[in-house]
Amino acid sequence: MEFWQVVSKRRSTRKFQDKEIQEEDLQKILTAANRAPSAHNFQSYKILVVKEKKVKEELLKGDAVHQTFIPQAAVVLIFCADSSQLLSYHDREMADIFSLQDATIACTFAWLRAVDLGLSACWIGSFNWRKACQILGLPRALRPVAILPVGFAAETPPPTPRKRIEEVIKII
């Protein structure tokens, strides 16, 4: 697919078919995430791949703010900032920002690659990350910052309206 087609086809899908993703395609999505740019190349994030329906349902019960479609997705990718990768960095505040940025850029790359493969997803940022940590048994250094359910779309949402470019761009 051409890059602009990928960007144009990307939608926040909230209904998924009951259909598995080929392991080869999942690996392509994860490889794209791994190729994302990273602050100082620290690569200070981890990706959890959730395939078990029970864990997906627990995430929903763990206060994913009524994102009822999570268990429908073939796979749920959880992008975590990993502050342990930056313990030696001299500026702790910037280190935290770097790990947050690394995780979210990786999530974006994964989503775009999923679209390129004919799949769909929905970025979830509204969830109780502390409960997610408990459900997933995460160490203190990992903080989930984005949940990305991925699968075959059971609907094709229309494009959402966008602000005019003049409203979001300021040239200085």
N, C-alpha and C positions, 0 to 999 in steps of 0.2 A: 504494500500500500504506500502511496506517496505520503510524505509527512503531513501535508496540509489536510489530506483526507482523514488521517488518524486524528488530528486535532479537531476537525469538524465533526467526526462521528462520535467522539467521546461524549457520553451521557452518564448521568448518575442513575443507574439502573437499580430498582428496588423490587424487582420480581425476576426470579431466576428459574430456568428449566431444571428438572431433576435429571441432570446429565453430568457425568464426570468429565473433567479436563484430562486430556492426554498428559502423561508424565513429561513427555518431551516438551509440550507447550508450557507446562509449569516451569520447567527448567529454563526455558527461553525468557519467561517473565522474570524469574529470579536473577538470571544473568544480566538482563537489562538493568534491574535495580542495582546490581553489583557494579555496573559500569557508570553509575551516576557520579557526578562530580562531588567532591568532598573537601571540606575546609582543611587545608594543610595536608590533604590526603590521609587524615586520621581514620576515615571510614568508621566513625564512632556511632554505629548503629547495629542493631541486630534485627533480623526478620524471623518471626515465628510463623510457621506454616501449620495452620489448623485444618485438618481434614475430618476429624471425628465429630460427628453430629452432636454428641453429648456435650463436648467442649463448646461448640458453637452455641448450643442452647444455654449453657451456663453463662457465656458472655452476655447473652441477651438478658437473662435473669439478673446478671450482675450490674444492671443499670446502664445498658447501652442506649438509654433514652428512647425507648420504644422503636428501636431499629429492628422490627420483627422479621425482616428479610434475611438477617444474618445466617440463620440455620439453613436457608434455601440454597445459598451459594455452594458451589462445588468445593471451594477452598476459601479460607479466610486468612489473609496475610495481616500480621500485626507488626507494625514498624515501631521499634523501640529506640529511643535515644540511649546510648550506652556511655555514660560518663566515665566508666572505668578506663576507657581508651585515652582519656585526656588528663589523667592524674598528674602527669608531669608538666602540663601546660601552665605557664606562669600566671595567666589571668583566668581565675575560676569562673567568673561571670561569662566571659567570652567562650570558655570551654563548654559551658552549659548550652549556650546559644549555638555553637558549632554542632554539637551532637543533635540538637533539635533540628537544625537545618539539614544535616546529613540524612537523618531519617525521613524527613518530608520530601527531600529531593529524590531519594531512592523510591519512595512511594509513588511519586509522579512518574518516574521512569517505568516502574512496574505497570502502572495503569495504562500508560500509552502503549506499551508493548502488548498488553492484554487486548487492547482495542485493535492493534495491528494484526493480531491472531484471530480476530473475529469474536472475541469474548467481550464481556462487559463487566463493570464494577461500580462501586459507589464509595467514595471517600467518607469515612465516619470519623469525625473529630469530637463529637459530643458523646462522651461516655465517661464513666467513673474509672479513671485509670488506676486508682488504688484497689478497687474491687477486681479489676482485670489482672492486676499483679497477683492478688490472692488466688484467683481462679487458675492462673497459669503457673503459679509457684515461681515467680520471677525473683531473682536476687535484687537487692537494693539498688544496684547500679543501673538497672534497666527500667526505663519509664516508657510505657506505651504512649505514643503520640498520635497514631493514626491506625485505623482498622480499615482494611480494604477487602470486602467480600468480592470474589471473582467467580464468574461462571458464564453460562450461556444465557443471554437475555430472554425472558419470557414476555417482554414488552419493549417497545421502542419509544421512550419518552421524547416529546418534542424538544427542540433546542430551547434552552432558557434564555430569556432576554438578557442582553448584555448592555452595560452602560456604553454610551458613546465614548470613543477613544479619547476625545477631548476632555472628558470628565475624569479620566484616570491617569492622564499623562500631563506632566508639568515640565516644561523645558526651562532649565535654569542657565 
